[in-house]
Amino acid sequence: MNLQQFEDLYAQLIALTPDIQGVSLIANEGTVLFQTGETVADETIIGVAGAAVMRLAEHISAGLA
């Protein structure tokens, strides 16, 4: 995904749900790749939390398979 695709995705999300304040694209290891809008927390914390959620989702998915 490049920056333009990310910005297009953000615009689509805003059109669907105007309550969205910001969007971040986070790599599996927690690196924030792209970010736009207002953030309410530190970028590092967002990355770590996002990575943890992804690992949990992968674990649950593997368990259900």
mmCIF file as Biopython writes it, N, C-alpha, C and O atoms, coordinates in Angstrom:
data_model
#
loop_
_atom_site.group_PDB
_atom_site.id
_atom_site.type_symbol
_atom_site.label_atom_id
_atom_site.label_alt_id
_atom_site.label_comp_id
_atom_site.label_asym_id
_atom_site.label_entity_id
_atom_site.label_seq_id
_atom_site.pdbx_PDB_ins_code
_atom_site.Cartn_x
_atom_site.Cartn_y
_atom_site.Cartn_z
_atom_site.occupancy
_atom_site.B_iso_or_equiv
_atom_site.auth_seq_id
_atom_site.auth_asym_id
_atom_site.pdbx_PDB_model_num
ATOM 1   N N  . MET A ? 1  ? 0.851   -1.168  0.000  1.0 0.0 1  A 1 
ATOM 2   C CA . MET A ? 1  ? 0.000   0.000   0.000  1.0 0.0 1  A 1 
ATOM 3   C C  . MET A ? 1  ? 0.900   1.236   0.000  1.0 0.0 1  A 1 
ATOM 4   O O  . MET A ? 1  ? 1.871   1.310   0.754  1.0 0.0 1  A 1 
ATOM 5   N N  . ASN A ? 2  ? 0.572   2.180   -0.837 1.0 0.0 2  A 1 
ATOM 6   C CA . ASN A ? 2  ? 1.324   3.431   -0.852 1.0 0.0 2  A 1 
ATOM 7   C C  . ASN A ? 2  ? 0.510   4.527   -0.162 1.0 0.0 2  A 1 
ATOM 8   O O  . ASN A ? 2  ? -0.634  4.303   0.234  1.0 0.0 2  A 1 
ATOM 9   N N  . LEU A ? 3  ? 1.099   5.690   -0.025 1.0 0.0 3  A 1 
ATOM 10  C CA . LEU A ? 3  ? 0.451   6.784   0.697  1.0 0.0 3  A 1 
ATOM 11  C C  . LEU A ? 3  ? -0.869  7.189   0.055  1.0 0.0 3  A 1 
ATOM 12  O O  . LEU A ? 3  ? -1.834  7.467   0.767  1.0 0.0 3  A 1 
ATOM 13  N N  . GLN A ? 4  ? -0.935  7.229   -1.264 1.0 0.0 4  A 1 
ATOM 14  C CA . GLN A ? 4  ? -2.172  7.613   -1.948 1.0 0.0 4  A 1 
ATOM 15  C C  . GLN A ? 4  ? -3.293  6.619   -1.671 1.0 0.0 4  A 1 
ATOM 16  O O  . GLN A ? 4  ? -4.433  7.020   -1.436 1.0 0.0 4  A 1 
ATOM 17  N N  . GLN A ? 5  ? -2.977  5.320   -1.696 1.0 0.0 5  A 1 
ATOM 18  C CA . GLN A ? 5  ? -3.974  4.299   -1.386 1.0 0.0 5  A 1 
ATOM 19  C C  . GLN A ? 5  ? -4.458  4.442   0.052  1.0 0.0 5  A 1 
ATOM 20  O O  . GLN A ? 5  ? -5.648  4.294   0.332  1.0 0.0 5  A 1 
ATOM 21  N N  . PHE A ? 6  ? -3.527  4.730   0.963  1.0 0.0 6  A 1 
ATOM 22  C CA . PHE A ? 6  ? -3.890  4.913   2.361  1.0 0.0 6  A 1 
ATOM 23  C C  . PHE A ? 6  ? -4.828  6.102   2.524  1.0 0.0 6  A 1 
ATOM 24  O O  . PHE A ? 6  ? -5.820  6.010   3.247  1.0 0.0 6  A 1 
ATOM 25  N N  . GLU A ? 7  ? -4.529  7.214   1.864  1.0 0.0 7  A 1 
ATOM 26  C CA . GLU A ? 7  ? -5.382  8.397   1.947  1.0 0.0 7  A 1 
ATOM 27  C C  . GLU A ? 7  ? -6.753  8.142   1.328  1.0 0.0 7  A 1 
ATOM 28  O O  . GLU A ? 7  ? -7.759  8.645   1.828  1.0 0.0 7  A 1 
ATOM 29  N N  . ASP A ? 8  ? -6.805  7.363   0.243  1.0 0.0 8  A 1 
ATOM 30  C CA . ASP A ? 8  ? -8.089  6.994   -0.364 1.0 0.0 8  A 1 
ATOM 31  C C  . ASP A ? 8  ? -8.916  6.147   0.604  1.0 0.0 8  A 1 
ATOM 32  O O  . ASP A ? 8  ? -10.124 6.344   0.738  1.0 0.0 8  A 1 
ATOM 33  N N  . LEU A ? 9  ? -8.252  5.202   1.278  1.0 0.0 9  A 1 
ATOM 34  C CA . LEU A ? 9  ? -8.931  4.369   2.262  1.0 0.0 9  A 1 
ATOM 35  C C  . LEU A ? 9  ? -9.485  5.224   3.397  1.0 0.0 9  A 1 
ATOM 36  O O  . LEU A ? 9  ? -10.617 5.020   3.836  1.0 0.0 9  A 1 
ATOM 37  N N  . TYR A ? 10 ? -8.702  6.165   3.864  1.0 0.0 10 A 1 
ATOM 38  C CA . TYR A ? 10 ? -9.148  7.067   4.933  1.0 0.0 10 A 1 
ATOM 39  C C  . TYR A ? 10 ? -10.382 7.845   4.485  1.0 0.0 10 A 1 
ATOM 40  O O  . TYR A ? 10 ? -11.334 7.986   5.253  1.0 0.0 10 A 1 
ATOM 41  N N  . ALA A ? 11 ? -10.377 8.350   3.262  1.0 0.0 11 A 1 
ATOM 42  C CA . ALA A ? 11 ? -11.529 9.102   2.743  1.0 0.0 11 A 1 
ATOM 43  C C  . ALA A ? 11 ? -12.769 8.222   2.681  1.0 0.0 11 A 1 
ATOM 44  O O  . ALA A ? 11 ? -13.868 8.671   3.005  1.0 0.0 11 A 1 
ATOM 45  N N  . GLN A ? 12 ? -12.596 6.974   2.269  1.0 0.0 12 A 1 
ATOM 46  C CA . GLN A ? 12 ? -13.729 6.048   2.214  1.0 0.0 12 A 1 
ATOM 47  C C  . GLN A ? 12 ? -14.274 5.746   3.603  1.0 0.0 12 A 1 
ATOM 48  O O  . GLN A ? 12 ? -15.488 5.686   3.799  1.0 0.0 12 A 1 
ATOM 49  N N  . LEU A ? 13 ? -13.373 5.556   4.571  1.0 0.0 13 A 1 
ATOM 50  C CA . LEU A ? 13 ? -13.808 5.296   5.946  1.0 0.0 13 A 1 
ATOM 51  C C  . LEU A ? 13 ? -14.568 6.484   6.528  1.0 0.0 13 A 1 
ATOM 52  O O  . LEU A ? 13 ? -15.579 6.311   7.209  1.0 0.0 13 A 1 
ATOM 53  N N  . ILE A ? 14 ? -14.076 7.683   6.254  1.0 0.0 14 A 1 
ATOM 54  C CA . ILE A ? 14 ? -14.751 8.894   6.740  1.0 0.0 14 A 1 
ATOM 55  C C  . ILE A ? 14 ? -16.144 8.998   6.127  1.0 0.0 14 A 1 
ATOM 56  O O  . ILE A ? 14 ? -17.088 9.411   6.800  1.0 0.0 14 A 1 
ATOM 57  N N  . ALA A ? 15 ? -16.277 8.628   4.856  1.0 0.0 15 A 1 
ATOM 58  C CA . ALA A ? 15 ? -17.584 8.675   4.198  1.0 0.0 15 A 1 
ATOM 59  C C  . ALA A ? 15 ? -18.558 7.689   4.844  1.0 0.0 15 A 1 
ATOM 60  O O  . ALA A ? 15 ? -19.751 7.972   4.947  1.0 0.0 15 A 1 
ATOM 61  N N  . LEU A ? 16 ? -18.051 6.531   5.281  1.0 0.0 16 A 1 
ATOM 62  C CA . LEU A ? 16 ? -18.895 5.526   5.924  1.0 0.0 16 A 1 
ATOM 63  C C  . LEU A ? 16 ? -19.194 5.852   7.375  1.0 0.0 16 A 1 
ATOM 64  O O  . LEU A ? 16 ? -20.312 5.648   7.847  1.0 0.0 16 A 1 
ATOM 65  N N  . THR A ? 17 ? -18.199 6.357   8.077  1.0 0.0 17 A 1 
ATOM 66  C CA . THR A ? 17 ? -18.314 6.615   9.513  1.0 0.0 17 A 1 
ATOM 67  C C  . THR A ? 17 ? -17.647 7.944   9.840  1.0 0.0 17 A 1 
ATOM 68  O O  . THR A ? 17 ? -16.442 7.978   10.091 1.0 0.0 17 A 1 
ATOM 69  N N  . PRO A ? 18 ? -18.398 9.034   9.842  1.0 0.0 18 A 1 
ATOM 70  C CA . PRO A ? 18 ? -17.805 10.350  10.081 1.0 0.0 18 A 1 
ATOM 71  C C  . PRO A ? 18 ? -17.187 10.526  11.477 1.0 0.0 18 A 1 
ATOM 72  O O  . PRO A ? 18 ? -16.472 11.499  11.717 1.0 0.0 18 A 1 
ATOM 73  N N  . ASP A ? 19 ? -17.458 9.599   12.386 1.0 0.0 19 A 1 
ATOM 74  C CA . ASP A ? 19 ? -16.937 9.705   13.748 1.0 0.0 19 A 1 
ATOM 75  C C  . ASP A ? 19 ? -15.459 9.348   13.844 1.0 0.0 19 A 1 
ATOM 76  O O  . ASP A ? 19 ? -14.836 9.586   14.879 1.0 0.0 19 A 1 
ATOM 77  N N  . ILE A ? 20 ? -14.890 8.784   12.787 1.0 0.0 20 A 1 
ATOM 78  C CA . ILE A ? 20 ? -13.479 8.405   12.813 1.0 0.0 20 A 1 
ATOM 79  C C  . ILE A ? 20 ? -12.626 9.661   12.945 1.0 0.0 20 A 1 
ATOM 80  O O  . ILE A ? 20 ? -12.808 10.629  12.207 1.0 0.0 20 A 1 
ATOM 81  N N  . GLN A ? 21 ? -11.701 9.633   13.885 1.0 0.0 21 A 1 
ATOM 82  C CA . GLN A ? 21 ? -10.821 10.780  14.114 1.0 0.0 21 A 1 
ATOM 83  C C  . GLN A ? 21 ? -9.470  10.622  13.443 1.0 0.0 21 A 1 
ATOM 84  O O  . GLN A ? 21 ? -8.820  11.619  13.128 1.0 0.0 21 A 1 
ATOM 85  N N  . GLY A ? 22 ? -9.036  9.402   13.220 1.0 0.0 22 A 1 
ATOM 86  C CA . GLY A ? 22 ? -7.742  9.160   12.604 1.0 0.0 22 A 1 
ATOM 87  C C  . GLY A ? 22 ? -7.585  7.697   12.256 1.0 0.0 22 A 1 
ATOM 88  O O  . GLY A ? 22 ? -8.312  6.840   12.759 1.0 0.0 22 A 1 
ATOM 89  N N  . VAL A ? 23 ? -6.617  7.420   11.381 1.0 0.0 23 A 1 
ATOM 90  C CA . VAL A ? 23 ? -6.367  6.056   10.935 1.0 0.0 23 A 1 
ATOM 91  C C  . VAL A ? 23 ? -4.868  5.842   10.900 1.0 0.0 23 A 1 
ATOM 92  O O  . VAL A ? 23 ? -4.110  6.732   10.514 1.0 0.0 23 A 1 
ATOM 93  N N  . SER A ? 24 ? -4.441  4.645   11.310 1.0 0.0 24 A 1 
ATOM 94  C CA . SER A ? 24 ? -3.030  4.265   11.237 1.0 0.0 24 A 1 
ATOM 95  C C  . SER A ? 24 ? -2.918  2.922   10.548 1.0 0.0 24 A 1 
ATOM 96  O O  . SER A ? 24 ? -3.746  2.037   10.767 1.0 0.0 24 A 1 
ATOM 97  N N  . LEU A ? 25 ? -1.900  2.762   9.717  1.0 0.0 25 A 1 
ATOM 98  C CA . LEU A ? 25 ? -1.566  1.474   9.129  1.0 0.0 25 A 1 
ATOM 99  C C  . LEU A ? 25 ? -0.335  0.975   9.875  1.0 0.0 25 A 1 
ATOM 100 O O  . LEU A ? 25 ? 0.718   1.612   9.858  1.0 0.0 25 A 1 
ATOM 101 N N  . ILE A ? 26 ? -0.483  -0.181  10.534 1.0 0.0 26 A 1 
ATOM 102 C CA . ILE A ? 26 ? 0.555   -0.692  11.430 1.0 0.0 26 A 1 
ATOM 103 C C  . ILE A ? 26 ? 1.051   -2.033  10.921 1.0 0.0 26 A 1 
ATOM 104 O O  . ILE A ? 26 ? 0.249   -2.916  10.618 1.0 0.0 26 A 1 
ATOM 105 N N  . ALA A ? 27 ? 2.372   -2.196  10.824 1.0 0.0 27 A 1 
ATOM 106 C CA . ALA A ? 27 ? 2.970   -3.464  10.426 1.0 0.0 27 A 1 
ATOM 107 C C  . ALA A ? 27 ? 2.847   -4.473  11.567 1.0 0.0 27 A 1 
ATOM 108 O O  . ALA A ? 27 ? 2.604   -4.094  12.712 1.0 0.0 27 A 1 
ATOM 109 N N  . ASN A ? 28 ? 3.015   -5.744  11.254 1.0 0.0 28 A 1 
ATOM 110 C CA . ASN A ? 28 ? 2.880   -6.803  12.261 1.0 0.0 28 A 1 
ATOM 111 C C  . ASN A ? 28 ? 3.777   -6.595  13.476 1.0 0.0 28 A 1 
ATOM 112 O O  . ASN A ? 28 ? 3.394   -6.942  14.593 1.0 0.0 28 A 1 
ATOM 113 N N  . GLU A ? 29 ? 4.962   -6.034  13.271 1.0 0.0 29 A 1 
ATOM 114 C CA . GLU A ? 29 ? 5.889   -5.858  14.399 1.0 0.0 29 A 1 
ATOM 115 C C  . GLU A ? 29 ? 5.631   -4.575  15.187 1.0 0.0 29 A 1 
ATOM 116 O O  . GLU A ? 29 ? 6.334   -4.294  16.158 1.0 0.0 29 A 1 
ATOM 117 N N  . GLY A ? 30 ? 4.629   -3.795  14.776 1.0 0.0 30 A 1 
ATOM 118 C CA . GLY A ? 30 ? 4.251   -2.614  15.549 1.0 0.0 30 A 1 
ATOM 119 C C  . GLY A ? 30 ? 4.726   -1.294  14.979 1.0 0.0 30 A 1 
ATOM 120 O O  . GLY A ? 30 ? 4.513   -0.254  15.602 1.0 0.0 30 A 1 
ATOM 121 N N  . THR A ? 31 ? 5.359   -1.295  13.827 1.0 0.0 31 A 1 
ATOM 122 C CA . THR A ? 31 ? 5.810   -0.056  13.209 1.0 0.0 31 A 1 
ATOM 123 C C  . THR A ? 31 ? 4.627   0.648   12.560 1.0 0.0 31 A 1 
ATOM 124 O O  . THR A ? 31 ? 3.888   0.036   11.788 1.0 0.0 31 A 1 
ATOM 125 N N  . VAL A ? 32 ? 4.443   1.923   12.864 1.0 0.0 32 A 1 
ATOM 126 C CA . VAL A ? 32 ? 3.381   2.704   12.235 1.0 0.0 32 A 1 
ATOM 127 C C  . VAL A ? 32 ? 3.882   3.130   10.859 1.0 0.0 32 A 1 
ATOM 128 O O  . VAL A ? 32 ? 4.814   3.927   10.746 1.0 0.0 32 A 1 
ATOM 129 N N  . LEU A ? 33 ? 3.252   2.588   9.809  1.0 0.0 33 A 1 
ATOM 130 C CA . LEU A ? 33 ? 3.683   2.862   8.442  1.0 0.0 33 A 1 
ATOM 131 C C  . LEU A ? 33 ? 3.106   4.179   7.927  1.0 0.0 33 A 1 
ATOM 132 O O  . LEU A ? 33 ? 3.833   5.008   7.379  1.0 0.0 33 A 1 
ATOM 133 N N  . PHE A ? 34 ? 1.802   4.370   8.104  1.0 0.0 34 A 1 
ATOM 134 C CA . PHE A ? 34 ? 1.124   5.594   7.705  1.0 0.0 34 A 1 
ATOM 135 C C  . PHE A ? 34 ? 0.177   5.990   8.818  1.0 0.0 34 A 1 
ATOM 136 O O  . PHE A ? 34 ? -0.328  5.142   9.555  1.0 0.0 34 A 1 
ATOM 137 N N  . GLN A ? 35 ? -0.059  7.284   8.934  1.0 0.0 35 A 1 
ATOM 138 C CA . GLN A ? 35 ? -0.960  7.781   9.972  1.0 0.0 35 A 1 
ATOM 139 C C  . GLN A ? 35 ? -1.551  9.097   9.487  1.0 0.0 35 A 1 
ATOM 140 O O  . GLN A ? 35 ? -0.851  9.922   8.900  1.0 0.0 35 A 1 
ATOM 141 N N  . THR A ? 36 ? -2.833  9.288   9.734  1.0 0.0 36 A 1 
ATOM 142 C CA . THR A ? 36 ? -3.476  10.534  9.365  1.0 0.0 36 A 1 
ATOM 143 C C  . THR A ? 36 ? -4.583  10.843  10.359 1.0 0.0 36 A 1 
ATOM 144 O O  . THR A ? 36 ? -5.080  9.949   11.044 1.0 0.0 36 A 1 
ATOM 145 N N  . GLY A ? 37 ? -4.959  12.085  10.433 1.0 0.0 37 A 1 
ATOM 146 C CA . GLY A ? 37 ? -5.985  12.504  11.376 1.0 0.0 37 A 1 
ATOM 147 C C  . GLY A ? 37 ? -5.406  12.766  12.744 1.0 0.0 37 A 1 
ATOM 148 O O  . GLY A ? 37 ? -4.190  12.794  12.933 1.0 0.0 37 A 1 
ATOM 149 N N  . GLU A ? 38 ? -6.294  12.955  13.687 1.0 0.0 38 A 1 
ATOM 150 C CA . GLU A ? 38 ? -5.866  13.219  15.067 1.0 0.0 38 A 1 
ATOM 151 C C  . GLU A ? 38 ? -5.573  11.907  15.774 1.0 0.0 38 A 1 
ATOM 152 O O  . GLU A ? 38 ? -6.297  10.926  15.602 1.0 0.0 38 A 1 
ATOM 153 N N  . THR A ? 39 ? -4.523  11.892  16.560 1.0 0.0 39 A 1 
ATOM 154 C CA . THR A ? 39 ? -4.229  10.728  17.387 1.0 0.0 39 A 1 
ATOM 155 C C  . THR A ? 39 ? -4.333  11.136  18.848 1.0 0.0 39 A 1 
ATOM 156 O O  . THR A ? 39 ? -4.004  12.263  19.216 1.0 0.0 39 A 1 
ATOM 157 N N  . VAL A ? 40 ? -4.786  10.222  19.662 1.0 0.0 40 A 1 
ATOM 158 C CA . VAL A ? 40 ? -4.983  10.520  21.074 1.0 0.0 40 A 1 
ATOM 159 C C  . VAL A ? 40 ? -3.932  9.856   21.949 1.0 0.0 40 A 1 
ATOM 160 O O  . VAL A ? 40 ? -3.997  9.939   23.175 1.0 0.0 40 A 1 
ATOM 161 N N  . ALA A ? 41 ? -2.963  9.197   21.320 1.0 0.0 41 A 1 
ATOM 162 C CA . ALA A ? 41 ? -1.930  8.505   22.085 1.0 0.0 41 A 1 
ATOM 163 C C  . ALA A ? 41 ? -0.601  8.605   21.359 1.0 0.0 41 A 1 
ATOM 164 O O  . ALA A ? 41 ? -0.532  9.040   20.209 1.0 0.0 41 A 1 
ATOM 165 N N  . ASP A ? 42 ? 0.422   8.206   22.030 1.0 0.0 42 A 1 
ATOM 166 C CA . ASP A ? 42 ? 1.768   8.174   21.470 1.0 0.0 42 A 1 
ATOM 167 C C  . ASP A ? 42 ? 1.836   7.171   20.318 1.0 0.0 42 A 1 
ATOM 168 O O  . ASP A ? 42 ? 1.236   6.099   20.394 1.0 0.0 42 A 1 
ATOM 169 N N  . GLU A ? 43 ? 2.559   7.512   19.257 1.0 0.0 43 A 1 
ATOM 170 C CA . GLU A ? 43 ? 2.674   6.639   18.086 1.0 0.0 43 A 1 
ATOM 171 C C  . GLU A ? 43 ? 3.229   5.270   18.451 1.0 0.0 43 A 1 
ATOM 172 O O  . GLU A ? 43 ? 2.786   4.265   17.895 1.0 0.0 43 A 1 
ATOM 173 N N  . THR A ? 44 ? 4.170   5.206   19.355 1.0 0.0 44 A 1 
ATOM 174 C CA . THR A ? 44 ? 4.751   3.925   19.771 1.0 0.0 44 A 1 
ATOM 175 C C  . THR A ? 44 ? 3.704   3.056   20.448 1.0 0.0 44 A 1 
ATOM 176 O O  . THR A ? 44 ? 3.628   1.855   20.189 1.0 0.0 44 A 1 
ATOM 177 N N  . ILE A ? 45 ? 2.901   3.656   21.310 1.0 0.0 45 A 1 
ATOM 178 C CA . ILE A ? 45 ? 1.852   2.902   22.013 1.0 0.0 45 A 1 
ATOM 179 C C  . ILE A ? 45 ? 0.831   2.377   21.013 1.0 0.0 45 A 1 
ATOM 180 O O  . ILE A ? 45 ? 0.385   1.236   21.129 1.0 0.0 45 A 1 
ATOM 181 N N  . ILE A ? 46 ? 0.455   3.195   20.032 1.0 0.0 46 A 1 
ATOM 182 C CA . ILE A ? 46 ? -0.492  2.759   19.006 1.0 0.0 46 A 1 
ATOM 183 C C  . ILE A ? 46 ? 0.085   1.562   18.257 1.0 0.0 46 A 1 
ATOM 184 O O  . ILE A ? 46 ? -0.624  0.585   18.015 1.0 0.0 46 A 1 
ATOM 185 N N  . GLY A ? 47 ? 1.352   1.626   17.892 1.0 0.0 47 A 1 
ATOM 186 C CA . GLY A ? 47 ? 1.987   0.529   17.161 1.0 0.0 47 A 1 
ATOM 187 C C  . GLY A ? 47 ? 2.026   -0.755  17.956 1.0 0.0 47 A 1 
ATOM 188 O O  . GLY A ? 47 ? 1.710   -1.821  17.429 1.0 0.0 47 A 1 
ATOM 189 N N  . VAL A ? 48 ? 2.406   -0.671  19.207 1.0 0.0 48 A 1 
ATOM 190 C CA . VAL A ? 48 ? 2.482   -1.862  20.058 1.0 0.0 48 A 1 
ATOM 191 C C  . VAL A ? 48 ? 1.097   -2.462  20.257 1.0 0.0 48 A 1 
ATOM 192 O O  . VAL A ? 48 ? 0.928   -3.678  20.167 1.0 0.0 48 A 1 
ATOM 193 N N  . ALA A ? 49 ? 0.115   -1.623  20.525 1.0 0.0 49 A 1 
ATOM 194 C CA . ALA A ? 49 ? -1.254  -2.114  20.725 1.0 0.0 49 A 1 
ATOM 195 C C  . ALA A ? 49 ? -1.798  -2.739  19.443 1.0 0.0 49 A 1 
ATOM 196 O O  . ALA A ? 49 ? -2.438  -3.790  19.486 1.0 0.0 49 A 1 
ATOM 197 N N  . GLY A ? 50 ? -1.548  -2.099  18.313 1.0 0.0 50 A 1 
ATOM 198 C CA . GLY A ? 50 ? -2.015  -2.642  17.037 1.0 0.0 50 A 1 
ATOM 199 C C  . GLY A ? 50 ? -1.387  -3.987  16.732 1.0 0.0 50 A 1 
ATOM 200 O O  . GLY A ? 50 ? -2.070  -4.904  16.277 1.0 0.0 50 A 1 
ATOM 201 N N  . ALA A ? 51 ? -0.097  -4.112  16.977 1.0 0.0 51 A 1 
ATOM 202 C CA . ALA A ? 51 ? 0.597   -5.383  16.740 1.0 0.0 51 A 1 
ATOM 203 C C  . ALA A ? 51 ? 0.048   -6.472  17.661 1.0 0.0 51 A 1 
ATOM 204 O O  . ALA A ? 51 ? -0.113  -7.619  17.242 1.0 0.0 51 A 1 
ATOM 205 N N  . ALA A ? 52 ? -0.235  -6.120  18.897 1.0 0.0 52 A 1 
ATOM 206 C CA . ALA A ? 52 ? -0.775  -7.098  19.845 1.0 0.0 52 A 1 
ATOM 207 C C  . ALA A ? 52 ? -2.157  -7.581  19.399 1.0 0.0 52 A 1 
ATOM 208 O O  . ALA A ? 52 ? -2.458  -8.771  19.492 1.0 0.0 52 A 1 
ATOM 209 N N  . VAL A ? 53 ? -2.987  -6.672  18.921 1.0 0.0 53 A 1 
ATOM 210 C CA . VAL A ? 53 ? -4.313  -7.054  18.433 1.0 0.0 53 A 1 
ATOM 211 C C  . VAL A ? 53 ? -4.189  -7.978  17.224 1.0 0.0 53 A 1 
ATOM 212 O O  . VAL A ? 53 ? -4.933  -8.952  17.112 1.0 0.0 53 A 1 
ATOM 213 N N  . MET A ? 54 ? -3.263  -7.684  16.325 1.0 0.0 54 A 1 
ATOM 214 C CA . MET A ? 54 ? -3.066  -8.532  15.147 1.0 0.0 54 A 1 
ATOM 215 C C  . MET A ? 54 ? -2.609  -9.931  15.546 1.0 0.0 54 A 1 
ATOM 216 O O  . MET A ? 54 ? -3.091  -10.921 14.995 1.0 0.0 54 A 1 
ATOM 217 N N  . ARG A ? 55 ? -1.691  -10.020 16.493 1.0 0.0 55 A 1 
ATOM 218 C CA . ARG A ? 55 ? -1.219  -11.340 16.938 1.0 0.0 55 A 1 
ATOM 219 C C  . ARG A ? 55 ? -2.341  -12.122 17.609 1.0 0.0 55 A 1 
ATOM 220 O O  . ARG A ? 55 ? -2.456  -13.333 17.420 1.0 0.0 55 A 1 
ATOM 221 N N  . LEU A ? 56 ? -3.160  -11.443 18.385 1.0 0.0 56 A 1 
ATOM 222 C CA . LEU A ? 56 ? -4.298  -12.104 19.025 1.0 0.0 56 A 1 
ATOM 223 C C  . LEU A ? 56 ? -5.286  -12.597 17.977 1.0 0.0 56 A 1 
ATOM 224 O O  . LEU A ? 56 ? -5.792  -13.714 18.079 1.0 0.0 56 A 1 
ATOM 225 N N  . ALA A ? 57 ? -5.564  -11.776 16.973 1.0 0.0 57 A 1 
ATOM 226 C CA . ALA A ? 57 ? -6.482  -12.184 15.900 1.0 0.0 57 A 1 
ATOM 227 C C  . ALA A ? 57 ? -5.938  -13.393 15.140 1.0 0.0 57 A 1 
ATOM 228 O O  . ALA A ? 57 ? -6.696  -14.302 14.802 1.0 0.0 57 A 1 
ATOM 229 N N  . GLU A ? 58 ? -4.631  -13.413 14.870 1.0 0.0 58 A 1 
ATOM 230 C CA . GLU A ? 58 ? -4.019  -14.567 14.202 1.0 0.0 58 A 1 
ATOM 231 C C  . GLU A ? 58 ? -4.121  -15.820 15.050 1.0 0.0 58 A 1 
ATOM 232 O O  . GLU A ? 58 ? -4.375  -16.907 14.530 1.0 0.0 58 A 1 
ATOM 233 N N  . HIS A ? 59 ? -3.925  -15.675 16.356 1.0 0.0 59 A 1 
ATOM 234 C CA . HIS A ? 59 ? -4.008  -16.800 17.275 1.0 0.0 59 A 1 
ATOM 235 C C  . HIS A ? 59 ? -5.420  -17.362 17.315 1.0 0.0 59 A 1 
ATOM 236 O O  . HIS A ? 59 ? -5.607  -18.578 17.268 1.0 0.0 59 A 1 
ATOM 237 N N  . ILE A ? 60 ? -6.402  -16.497 17.401 1.0 0.0 60 A 1 
ATOM 238 C CA . ILE A ? 60 ? -7.802  -16.932 17.445 1.0 0.0 60 A 1 
ATOM 239 C C  . ILE A ? 60 ? -8.169  -17.591 16.113 1.0 0.0 60 A 1 
ATOM 240 O O  . ILE A ? 60 ? -8.830  -18.629 16.094 1.0 0.0 60 A 1 
ATOM 241 N N  . SER A ? 61 ? -7.743  -16.993 15.009 1.0 0.0 61 A 1 
ATOM 242 C CA . SER A ? 61 ? -8.039  -17.562 13.695 1.0 0.0 61 A 1 
ATOM 243 C C  . SER A ? 61 ? -7.438  -18.949 13.533 1.0 0.0 61 A 1 
ATOM 244 O O  . SER A ? 61 ? -8.093  -19.852 13.011 1.0 0.0 61 A 1 
ATOM 245 N N  . ALA A ? 62 ? -6.201  -19.127 13.973 1.0 0.0 62 A 1 
ATOM 246 C CA . ALA A ? 62 ? -5.533  -20.422 13.886 1.0 0.0 62 A 1 
ATOM 247 C C  . ALA A ? 62 ? -6.260  -21.458 14.754 1.0 0.0 62 A 1 
ATOM 248 O O  . ALA A ? 62 ? -6.369  -22.626 14.380 1.0 0.0 62 A 1 
ATOM 249 N N  . GLY A ? 63 ? -6.749  -21.020 15.907 1.0 0.0 63 A 1 
ATOM 250 C CA . GLY A ? 63 ? -7.458  -21.930 16.796 1.0 0.0 63 A 1 
ATOM 251 C C  . GLY A ? 63 ? -8.799  -22.380 16.227 1.0 0.0 63 A 1 
ATOM 252 O O  . GLY A ? 63 ? -9.256  -23.491 16.496 1.0 0.0 63 A 1 
ATOM 253 N N  . LEU A ? 64 ? -9.420  -21.516 15.446 1.0 0.0 64 A 1 
ATOM 254 C CA . LEU A ? 64 ? -10.714 -21.844 14.864 1.0 0.0 64 A 1 
ATOM 255 C C  . LEU A ? 64 ? -10.582 -22.696 13.592 1.0 0.0 64 A 1 
ATOM 256 O O  . LEU A ? 64 ? -11.535 -23.354 13.174 1.0 0.0 64 A 1 
ATOM 257 N N  . ALA A ? 65 ? -9.399  -22.673 12.991 1.0 0.0 65 A 1 
ATOM 258 C CA . ALA A ? 65 ? -9.214  -23.379 11.709 1.0 0.0 65 A 1 
ATOM 259 C C  . ALA A ? 65 ? -9.165  -24.870 11.856 1.0 0.0 65 A 1 
ATOM 260 O O  . ALA A ? 65 ? -9.014  -25.583 10.864 1.0 0.0 65 A 1 
#
